[in-house]
């Protein structure tokens, strides 16, 4: 019996509407364009304090990550905190148009997820990404995208895939 023979031509498809979809179609609220303008205005208000927040988040992330010697004894309890921190960094940095910072933070999140699922703890890879985060804080790198730094971005991608030497 082929796959074609197994298809039931009398099967019914039906549409289900989620609560979110119902809420989104309700009358009222504000227009999409106005909501976007309000969001942009709020981001502009937050920008002056963003640099300080970013420094604090990077420092917090660094303090969360154990060095290679202590990681053997620290277990995996640090990973959740480091992963949440790197995800928050990635999301907020992208919102504030710090794309390279977001790229590096996403890589760190991938590293933490891999360690959580049994990959080897590689302090060299983590240190390289932490250094890239610190570099992204320098004035000339702040608003750049990963595409604007192809050698550095590709190097970070390669180190993620490299075996321990």
N, C-alpha and C positions, 0 to 999 in steps of 0.2 A: 504494500500500500504506500503510495507516494505522499509527500506532504500536501500536494494539491488535493488529493482525495480526502484528507483529514479536515479541510477547511469547511466550516458550516456556513453555507450561504444565508441561512436564516438567523444568524447571530445578530443580536441587537446591540447597537452602541448607544450609550446614553451619557448625557452631560451631567456632571455634578458640579455644583457651585459651592465653593468654600465660603465660610463666614467672612473672610477677608475680601473676597470678590463682591459679596453682597454689600459690605460696608463701603467699599470703594465706589460703588455705583449709587449710593444714597445721594439724594439732593442735599445741597448745602456745602459747607466747607469753603475753602478758598481755591481759586484757580491755580492750575499747575504753575503757570508763569510767575504768579505772585509768590507761591510757595518757594520756588527756586530763588527768586530775588531775596526773600526773607532769609533763606538758608545762606546765600552768599553774603548777605549783610552780617549775619551772625558769625560766619567764618572770619570776616574782616575784623570783627570785634575781638575775636580770640587770637588772632595772629600775633599781636605784640607779646603775649605771654607764652606763645608756643615754643619759642627757642628755649626758655627756661624749663618748660615741661619736658621737652625732648631730651635735654641734658639729664634731668632727673630720671627719666625712664631708662635711658641708656645706662646710667650709673646703677640703677636698681637691677637691671638685667645682668650686668657684670657681677654684682654682688650675689646674685642668685645662683650663678654657674660655679660649680666646684672646680678646683684644678684637678688634673689627671690623677694625682696621687690620692686625693681625698674622695674622688668619685667612686673608687672601689668600695669605700666604706659608707658613703652617703646614701647608697641605694638609689632609687629612682624618684624619691619624693620631690626633689628639686625640679624635675622636668616639667611638671604641670605649671608651676609658677613661672618658669622661664618661657614656656610655650605661650602662656596667656600674655605675658609681657611682650614677647616678640610679635604676637598677633595684634595686640593693641597698638604697638609701634607701627606696624605695617599699615593698619587701617587708618589711623589718624594722620600718619605722614602722607599717605596717598590723598586724603581729603585736603590736606594743607598744601598739596602740590610739591611735596618732597619725594619725588618718584624713586630716586636712587636709594634713599633711606628706606623706603617701603620695600623695594626689591631685596635689599640685604636682610631686612627683618623677616621677610617671607622665607628666604633661604634658611635663616636660623630656625624658623618654625618647622620647616621640613627636616632639618637636622635633628631637632628635639623629638619630632614624631618618629623618625627612624630609630633613634636610640631607645625610645619607649617600646618600639616593636622589635628590639633585639639587636640592632646594629651596634657596632663597636663605638665606644665613646672616643672621639677624636678631638683632643684639645687643640691640635694644630689647625683643624678646619674651623672650629669655633673661634679660636683666637684670630684667625684671618678675617672672619666675618665681623667680629667685634671691632677690629682695626678699621675695617671698611665703614662700619657705622660711625666711628669717630672721625674718619676722613670726610664722611658725608656732612659733618657738622661744620667743616671749614667753609668760609665764605664762598670760595670759588666753586665748590661742589654742591652747595645747598639746593639749588633749583634744577639740578641736572637729572636727566633720565638715564636709565641703564644703557640705552642706545647711544647716549652722548659720551659714554665711557666704555667703548666696546672691548678694549683690551682688559680693563679691570673687571668688567661684568663677565666676560668669557673666562677669565682666570678664576673668578669665584665659582662659576658653573663647573669648571674642570676640577677644582679642588673638591667639590662635592662628590664627584664621581671617582676620584683617585683612590687607589689602594694605599694603605699605610706603608710608608717607606722606612 
